Amino acid sequence: MSRFFLLLWLRWATRLTLCSTFLALFFSSLLTLFVYFSQGAPELISEVNIALFDILKFWFMIFWPLTILIALFRSLKYLFNSCINGFELKLLSCDAKSYIEQIGYGDLVRVWRKWLMLLIWLVSAFVIFALVYTYALSSYSGLFEWFDIYTLYIFILISGYISFVLMSTRCKKIEIRPC
């Protein structure tokens, strides 16, 4: 069963990373192109290229946290009904008597809210433990010296694994079935 959760987590983490990164890169590229063309599309010399890359990086750091939320919702759909190491997650219908075979995003809203709250609590616990570790055993003196979106993303990934283990007990609409 632990291999099932590990493989499920690896699949989820890969999808989450690729989806959030590509969406953020897409939106920041669109905005960078908009800025480039609104300035009259100057000749692409090294200074302009550096400025465009800086604009791209700036907007990427703004769009990435937003696209992580979008990717968190979208990635939940692909966890269900796929056989991994002899097991699969099944989503129960509202009457809790049958499984939903074709899962739509509307079917995921209630499950996603419970899962997201569990994820938030787990990430918060990691932040608190990291803060205690920071004050007790490291040379950092404040939270914002080490805490950034990359650290938060690592906490989200670690919490994602734990949430998959806890998800079937916390949410009655989800079952782990052999396949």
Order of alpha helices (4+ residues) and beta strands (2+ residues): alpha-alpha-beta-alpha-alpha-beta
